[in-house]
Amino acid sequence: MSKHLTKRADDYSKWYNELVVKADLAENSAVRGCMVIKPYGYAIWEKMQAELDRMFKETGHENAYFPLICS
């Protein structure tokens, strides 16, 4: 797969987006600039969120949520 991706050192943002799409974790939506997170991508996000939540609470920090609106 890596032979068909932009090199990370050349353009990190492009590499990351290509990787997410090729791994079938998300796809572009009909709304410009937005992506639809697919089930496996969302499962990864949930695991990351749970681990970060645990780490924050261990240190006495509180979570905050700032939803983004695509435009």
Contact map, one row per residue, 1 for C-alpha under 8 A:
11111000000000000000000000000000000000000000000000000000000000000000000
11111000000000000000000000000000000000000000000000000000000000000000000
11111000000000000000000000000000000000000000000000000000000000000000000
11111100000000000000000000000000000000000000000000000000000000000000000
11111110000000100110000000000000000000000000000000000000000000000000000
00011111011001100100000000000000000000000000000000000000000000000000000
00001111111100100000000000000000000000000000000000000000000000000000000
00000111111101110000000000000000000000000000000000000000000000000000000
00000011111100000000000000000000000000000000000000000000000000000000000
00000111111100000000000000000000000000000000000000000000000000000000000
00000111111111100000000000000000000000000000000000000000000000000000000
00000011111111110000000000000000000000000000000000000000000000000000000
00000000001111111000000000000000000000000000000000000000000000000000000
00000101001111111100000000000000000000000000000000000000000000000000000
00001111001111111110000000000000000000000000000000000000000000000000000
00000001000111111111000000000000000000000000000000000000000000000000000
00000000000011111111100000000000000000000000000000000000000000000000000
00001100000001111111110000000000000000000000000000000000000000000000000
00001000000000111111111000000000000000000000000000000000000000000000000
00000000000000011111111111000000000000000000000000000000000000000000000
00000000000000001111111111100000000000000000000000000000000000000000000
00000000000000000111111110000000000000000000000000000000000000000000000
00000000000000000011111110000000000000000000000000000000000000000000000
00000000000000000001111111100000000001011000000000000000000000000000000
00000000000000000001111111100000000011111100000000000000000000000000000
00000000000000000001100111110000001111001000000000000000000000000000000
00000000000000000000100111111000001111000000000000000000000000000000000
00000000000000000000000001111110111100000000000000000000000000000000000
00000000000000000000000000111111111100000000000000000000000000000000000
00000000000000000000000000011111010000000000000000000000000000000000000
00000000000000000000000000011111110000000000000000000000000000000000011
00000000000000000000000000001111110000000000000000000000000000000000011
00000000000000000000000000011011111000000000000000000000000000000000011
00000000000000000000000000011111111100000000000000000000000000000000011
00000000000000000000000001111000111110000000000000000000000000000000000
00000000000000000000000001111000011111000000000000000000000000000000000
00000000000000000000000011100000001111101100000000000000000000000000000
00000000000000000000000111100000000111111100000000000000000000000000000
00000000000000000000000010000000000011111110000000000000000000000000000
00000000000000000000000110000000000001111111000000000000000000000000000
00000000000000000000000111000000000011111111100000000000000000000000000
00000000000000000000000010000000000011111111110000000000000000000000000
00000000000000000000000000000000000000111111111000000000000000000000000
00000000000000000000000000000000000000011111111100000000000000000000000
00000000000000000000000000000000000000001111111110000000000000000000000
00000000000000000000000000000000000000000111111111000000000000000000000
00000000000000000000000000000000000000000011111111100000000000000000000
00000000000000000000000000000000000000000001111111110000000000000000000
00000000000000000000000000000000000000000000111111111000000000000000000
00000000000000000000000000000000000000000000011111111100000000000000000
00000000000000000000000000000000000000000000001111111110000000000000000
00000000000000000000000000000000000000000000000111111111000000000000000
00000000000000000000000000000000000000000000000011111111100000100000000
00000000000000000000000000000000000000000000000001111111110000000000000
00000000000000000000000000000000000000000000000000111111111000000000000
00000000000000000000000000000000000000000000000000011111111111100000000
00000000000000000000000000000000000000000000000000001111111111000000000
00000000000000000000000000000000000000000000000000000111111110000000000
00000000000000000000000000000000000000000000000000000011111110000000000
00000000000000000000000000000000000000000000000000000001111111000000000
00000000000000000000000000000000000000000000000000000001111111100000000
00000000000000000000000000000000000000000000000000000001100111110000000
00000000000000000000000000000000000000000000000000001001000011111000000
00000000000000000000000000000000000000000000000000000000000001111100000
00000000000000000000000000000000000000000000000000000000000000111110000
00000000000000000000000000000000000000000000000000000000000000011111000
00000000000000000000000000000000000000000000000000000000000000001111100
00000000000000000000000000000000000000000000000000000000000000000111110
00000000000000000000000000000000000000000000000000000000000000000011111
00000000000000000000000000000011110000000000000000000000000000000001111
00000000000000000000000000000011110000000000000000000000000000000000111
